[in-house]
Amino acid sequence: MEGQQSEILDFYKDKSILLTGGSGFIGQIIIEKLLRCCDVKEIYLLIRAKKGKTWQGRVREMLRDPIFDRLNKEKPTAVEKLKGIEGDCALPSLGMSDNDRKVLTENVQIVIHGAATVKFDEHLSVAMQINVNGTQSLIELAKQMQHLITFVYVSTAYSNCNRFKIAEKIYEPPISREAVEKYVSNLSEEKLDVAHTAILSGFPNTYALTKCLAEQVITQYEHDLPIVIFRPAIVMPTAEAPVPGWINNYYGPIGIVYGVCLGVLHVFYADATKNAQLVPVDYCVNALLASACFRASQKTTPIYNFVPKRHNMINWGQFCTNLFDVGLKNPPLRTFGHSDFILTNRKWYANIMHFLYHLLPAMLLDTVLKAVGHKFRLMRVYDKIEKLNNVLDYFIFNPFEFEDKQTQGLWHSLSENDKKLFKFDMNDFNWKSYLSNVYFGMRQFMLKDDPSTIPAAVKRQRKIDAGWRCFLWLIRFLILAALYVVIKKFFV
């Protein structure tokens, strides 16, 4: 990319960056993009030791992910620019040593705060400590930074999801941070659970509420710090770079893809007509990095809702149908079940089909597995699927509308070269091609199935489908036999 005129590349050249949440899904793409495309000076990663691993060990493990293969090939020494700062957003003052704080305050010019607990059912006290208090602690650190240019806070498009029309502005939350902290401090866990719905004040979960409260914390310092608030919608696998379809987790709709891949998800409760607010992670990161660059040209704190375009969106029906069609022709090698799939917005019907297609076969299979001493239990898989469905219900059944004028303005302000290097425009986004890549990415990166295994997987899937049809005929025969016995006994 040398020799190309790029305002964004010039902005990041020789810059020292502090990144929180670097080991997460979005964070890894930020690291890869900065090291491969931008000649940064260094990236400080706030990272904690985990399960007996040092931060060095965690970074080495992260860099072995296929997402870094292109970087390691094109710029093998670039990873030396990563510098670990041991800390934890769940701890007071980020759990950071005085020496590390000194290094950061003297060197960092750009802060990207992406760390958060993304568990929707996280305990309120934990979500408050990480998402709200952790943000407060990072701001206090940023105020001491001598050369700070930009502070990017990675929020979510659903930070105000207690309403369905969301503009690129700050909304007053229905409950204050102080009130929530008072409840958390004064109520026992039992009483807190009882008052949970009232405390959420219209928000569907603790994640959305605490992200809203964190935005309130951020805006208190908008006159002291060069802040950017970046709100992505539901972040999905990569569309293009550095490789299409990369994914490393099962969160959100990816759990649906995973269930379809394995042949264990056959019934999904959703409103097929509602729009799916999905964005690919590489486009998301490109927009985020561009937003940091153009902060200086903004007179007030810019807020960017990064969402798909209204005239070029897919609904949940198209999302599920496209994935199922691709999966039907290219099943995984280790699929568990048959290839039927039902999408319905009728709860009673979904419950009946869930029992027939999921629970009943799972109970029978688990009985056999237990008898032969196998530890795997299919019922555990369906427990997770049911929890996922419950988590997604609010976002699937409600008609959200997002304003994105500032995001579009950001795109139009880019030079032609920057539009190529940091592509994030979704006006002409090809959803069908993208969802195909999403499926194959799940197959490759999560299930570790090579494309060469597809012919063998198709043969295996046909046998499983034949067995399932035999099972259905057996169930029908048993039902008819039972009806015959009843009729003969009482009416003949």
Secondary structure, DSSP 8 states (H G I E B T S, - for coil): -TT---HHHHHHTT-EEEEESTTSHHHHHHHHHHHHHS--SEEEEEE--BTTB-HHHHHHHHHTSGGGHHHHHH-TTGGGGEEEEE--TTSGGGG--HHHHHHHHHH--EEEE------TT--HHHHIIIIIIHHHHHHHHHTT-TT--EEEEE--TTTTTTSSEE-SS----SS-HHHHHHHHHHS-HHHHHHTHHHHHTT-SSHHHHHHHHHHHHHHTTTTTS-EEEEEE-EEES-SSSSSTT------TTHHHHHHHHHT---EEE--TTSB--EEEHHHHHHHHHHHHHGGGG-SS--EEEE---TTS--BHHHHHHHHHHHHHHS--TT--S----EEES-HHHHHHHHIIIIIHHHHHHHHHHHHTT----HHHHHHHHHHHHHHHHHHHHS--EE--HHHHHHHHHS-HHHHHHT----TT--HHHHHHHHHHHIIIIIS---GGGHHHHHHHHHHHHHHHHHHHHHHHHHHHHHHHHHHHHHH-
